[in-house]
């Protein structure tokens, strides 16, 4: 099992969500976050308005997947989040030791299916 964390531009969220659903990845947690990357506060356009701050608005997706879904998850996010401009985001892939579904007590891969 893997825990995938993706940081993307906010205006790409719906496109990424649709791409993930198309890849049969439906379980995710989404948070609004702020952060700074290599652009270090360079001006970025967000919903038609320019922002020039050290911390820019981003969206963080957290997704637990079984091994067979890792590559299609990464591919879906990468293709849908791409704009070709600086600040498109990052994807982090971590080992996921265990998952427990609270309602049923299921553990491991069954809990994230």
HELIX and SHEET records of a PDB file:
HELIX    1   1 UNK A   10  UNK A   12  5                                   3    
HELIX    2   2 UNK A   13  UNK A   22  1                                  10    
HELIX    3   3 UNK A   67  UNK A   69  5                                   3    
HELIX    4   4 UNK A   70  UNK A   81  1                                  12    
HELIX    5   5 UNK A  108  UNK A  112  5                                   5    
SHEET    1   A 4 UNK A  29  UNK A  35  0                                        
SHEET    2   A 4 UNK A  56  UNK A  65 -1                                        
SHEET    3   A 4 UNK A   2  UNK A   8 -1                                        
SHEET    4   A 4 UNK A  89  UNK A  95 -1                                        
SHEET    1   B 2 UNK A  44  UNK A  46  0                                        
SHEET    2   B 2 UNK A  49  UNK A  51 -1                                        
END                                                                             
